[in-house]
Amino acid sequence: MTITLREITEDNAESVLALRSTPQQEKFVSTVDYSLTVELVRDHGGTELLTSHVPGEGGPAGFYARLGFTPTGEVDADGEILLRRTVHG
């Protein structure tokens, strides 16, 4: 697998916003990714970030909670818990 770093632009922003980590990757995730995403959303007039995760032991729920995400009370068709975080300007 080859990993490359690229500037976040309007052309690739959707991919950045769709990033997800597996429970095994949680310890490697940097908050830099999160900060860049928040800045991008704010710069484009966005007011919230949405993500989801599969519930279960060892899952990323704690990671997302530390970043300020809270459950919306909804579960998607795949059984993933939907989370929201408000972006302040």
Secondary structure, DSSP 8 states (H G I E B T S, - for coil): ---------TTTHHHHHT----GGGGGG--HHHHHHHHHHHHHTT--EEEEEE--STT-SHHHHHHTT-EEEEEE-TTS-EEEEEE---
